[in-house]
Every structure is written in C-alpha cells, then in structure tokens.
Amino acid sequence: MLSESWCPTGPGQGVVVTASAIGGGALAVGAVPMVLSAIGFTKAGIAASSIAAKMMSAAAIANGGGVSAGSLVAILQSVGAAGLSTASNFLLGFVGSAVGAGSALGVFLGNLR
C-alpha cells in the first residue's frame, strides 16, 4: 500500500500519480514504433511518398546523393526496422514515467493555489 504522507495533495492522489507514471512509461515505449511506422520508417524500409521518404530525399541531396551513416534518417530507419534496444526502451520508459508522474503531480499541486 502506498503511503499517502509523501503526497501533499491528499489521500488517493498518490495512486493517481503512480498510475500516471506507469501509463506515461507504457505510452512512451509503445508510441515510438507506431509513430515511426506512421511517418514511414517501417520494418520493410522507408515507405514511398511518406514523410520518411521526403526526409531521406532531403538528406541524400544534402550529402551529394547518399544518406550518411549516423544521420537522423539512418538512425530512425534502423529503429523502425529493428526496434529499440532493451536499454533504450528502459530509458524511454523511465522518461515517460517521469513526465507522466510530473504532469499529474503538477496538476494536483496547481490546484492547491
């Protein structure tokens, strides 16, 4: 059971902050593959006529005909094709949890004024 004394906003709101942290972490980890796929960075490669294709075209023009290794387009395509590593998923989940908890706590603390 969570101790309510750590949350200055009252009983029950600590549970909401905890749930927001869990939801934020899950959303952050789950959203990355969906967003990358939606803009055209798919497992099969860059989708034709997509935002990713436009990014790749611009990068190729800027680099004289090729996309350089380590560029944003190359990294996003790698993540779109292979997914994120375990360490990256952990970091992304941690940041998403912090944002979720901070947002909920900020709302509660804002209501104290």
C-alpha positions in Angstrom: 0.0 0.0 0.0 1.3 3.5 -0.9 1.9 5.9 1.9 -0.2 8.9 1.4 2.0 11.1 3.6 4.5 11.7 0.7 1.9 13.3 -1.5 0.9 16.8 0.0 -2.3 16.9 -2.0 -4.4 14.4 -0.1 -5.5 10.8 0.1 -5.9 8.9 -3.2 -3.9 11.3 -5.3 -0.7 9.4 -4.8 -2.3 6.5 -6.5 -3.2 8.7 -9.4 0.4 10.0 -9.7 1.6 6.4 -9.6 -0.9 5.3 -12.3 0.2 8.3 -14.4 3.8 7.3 -14.1 3.0 3.7 -15.2 0.8 4.9 -18.0 3.4 7.5 -19.2 6.1 4.9 -19.3 4.0 2.4 -21.2 2.8 5.1 -23.6 6.3 6.3 -24.3 7.6 2.8 -25.1 4.6 1.8 -27.1 4.3 5.0 -29.1 7.7 5.1 -30.7 7.2 2.1 -33.1 3.7 3.3 -34.0 4.9 6.9 -34.7 7.9 5.8 -36.7 5.7 3.5 -38.8 3.1 6.2 -39.3 5.7 8.6 -40.7 7.1 5.9 -43.0 10.0 4.2 -41.2 8.7 0.6 -41.4 10.2 -2.9 -40.9 10.3 -3.3 -44.7 12.1 0.0 -45.3 11.1 3.6 -46.0 7.6 3.8 -47.3 7.1 5.6 -50.7 5.6 9.1 -50.6 5.9 9.3 -46.8 7.4 11.9 -44.5 10.4 9.5 -44.1 10.8 9.4 -47.9 10.9 13.2 -48.0 13.4 13.2 -45.2 15.6 10.6 -47.0 15.5 12.6 -50.2 16.5 15.8 -48.5 19.3 14.1 -46.6 20.5 12.5 -49.9 20.5 15.8 -51.7 22.4 17.5 -48.9 25.0 14.7 -48.8 25.6 14.5 -52.5 23.5 11.5 -53.3 23.6 9.3 -50.3 22.4 9.2 -46.7 25.3 9.2 -44.3 25.6 6.6 -41.6 24.7 8.0 -38.2 22.4 10.7 -39.6 18.9 11.2 -38.2 17.3 9.4 -41.2 19.7 6.4 -40.8 19.0 6.2 -37.0 15.2 6.4 -37.4 15.3 3.8 -40.2 17.3 1.5 -38.0 14.9 1.9 -35.1 11.9 1.5 -37.5 13.3 -1.7 -38.9 14.8 -3.4 -35.8 13.1 -1.7 -32.9 14.7 -0.2 -29.9 17.3 -1.9 -27.7 16.4 -3.0 -24.2 18.4 -0.2 -22.7 16.7 2.4 -25.0 13.3 1.0 -24.0 14.2 1.2 -20.3 15.4 4.8 -20.7 12.4 5.8 -22.7 10.1 4.2 -20.2 11.9 6.0 -17.3 11.5 9.4 -19.0 7.8 8.7 -19.9 7.1 7.7 -16.3 8.8 10.9 -15.0 6.8 13.0 -17.4 3.5 11.2 -16.5 4.1 11.5 -12.8 5.3 15.1 -13.0 2.2 16.1 -15.1 -0.2 14.5 -12.6 1.6 16.0 -9.6 1.8 19.4 -11.3 -2.0 19.3 -11.8 -2.6 18.5 -8.2 -0.2 21.0 -6.9 -1.6 23.6 -9.2 -5.0 23.1 -7.7 -3.6 24.0 -4.2 -3.2 27.6 -5.1 
